């Protein structure tokens, strides 16, 4: 069921983060009443109207406002009930309850390491450890010691499901995975895992008891597995991070040590997510029941958190333009999301303290099929339209403030008939076309703004470089020149290669012709490589060069009164002399007899 910020009892903690003390059982880990540090008068003035803004959420389907959380330690997780897990306690509504002494939770997420363990169930049960290292759970103020597996002196939980099943790791000497179910510790192993030293470890479990495991092998920096019942599936070079109710596994695909992409595995198919420009890598960290994802994407210069709803969008773009915190807060990382698309995020440019945690409602708008690509479109021609479908997956009307192309994208155009308010469950289509004006790879963005939050849909188009090559004559002879003519897409930069040294095959322009002469018979390859707009292509021409035809053999001498060649030449010479001097007829007859 859809849950917006108005339905969450978080207005009071939000106010508390800005210096308003709340009298309750709110305590720090050290005991006593917690007083959140007060801030300067200027910040109080900036945020004086925050309560009014929070109240106005009741009239909005998409608030998209940052709501600061109390600073009571390190934030670890969020469940579908809206509870926030800290390293030292649990925030339920506006009440923070510290854990009893001796109970500790797992490692936190910091945006630069794998996501935190899913050790908070939807019913508020927290998996952790006692001071003695035993596996334990916290529920309703009570800690229950679950003991240890028979093969280890420690057991660290990594995830818990609604049935109370817990997965985790032991690490006396070598890390091993376990499944705690029905009061019994079960080692996670399989004959298929014997070639993976050390064995893969469980990272997630869903309410159906399906498991995701992550490890590595000698052939891959990461190797994942999916377990359902007694069946184990090798996911290949994937590090799984989380698994949802449908058995979709989100993780990071490692085709090599230096390449990483967020990916989804489901029903035997691995789908690799496409990062928007200028980002070149990504990590998938968490997934909810409907397949929305959060993680990190970046390049050599920077890294940002993303929300995926068919496209990967920098979470900073999802903060409403009218949020008074937008100009002063930069979201550096996302910890997780729940089924209501509520995001738990951290800021490195905080309003209060360092770092500061916030809740942010992500839009209920989904995009399909995702990024659009237009390939091999000739200059000056318009592509067939590609359709982008926008769907309101929530239970309330969704405002569509605007749909537009970002500046500098003249080669793309869009049309749509989307309404200003999209009804719950409804969808509308946006038609996009590409008309390239030059040879290059074009990247653009279609911005869809919903209630002040911007979803960026990547667009890309490419104009191919076309090269033609021909020879005349097509079958030249050794030592005889022939002509090679070429033509490439205008504005291309070209370079010839092939043939033999000094044969005349030299070309650097986009079109032209040259005379080529080869000194020996054979098959010759002439190549033209052209580039433009960040693209390059090559075209080759093969030419058969033949030897000169042989002269006919002279006729055989003697026999039949035939003249040999020498006699014939002598005769012709004498006849010529005869006709020039015009001798008497008897003399001519005498010559002819001989």
Secondary structure, 3 states (H helix, E strand, C coil): CCCCHHHCCCHHHHHHHCCCCCCCCCECCCCCECCCCCCCHHHHHHCCCHHHHHHHHHHCCCCCCCEECCCCCCEEEECCCCCEEECCEEEECCEEEECCCCCECCCCCCCCCCCCCECECCCCCEEEECCCCCEEEEECCEEEEEECCCCCCCCEEEEECCCCCEEEEECCCCCEEEEEECCEEEECCCHHHCCCCCCCEEEEECCCCCEEEEEEECCEEEEEEEEECCEEEEEECEEEEEECCCCCEEEEEEEECCEEEEEEEECCEEEECCCCCCCCEEEEEEECCCCCEEEEEECCCCEEEEEECCCEEEHHHHCCCCCCCCCCCCEEEEEEECCCCEEEEEECCCCCCCCEEEEEECCCEEEECCCEEECCCCCCCECCCEEEEEEECCCCCEECCEEEECCCCCCEEEEECCCCEECCCCEEEEEEEEECCCCCEEEEEEEEEECCEEEEEEEEEECCCCEEEEEECCCCECCCCEEEEEEECCCCEEEEEECCCCCCCCCCCCEEEEEECCCCCEEEEEEEEEEECCEEEEEEEEEEEECCCCCCCCCCCCCCCCCCHHHHHHHHHHHHHHHHHCCCHHHHHHHHHC
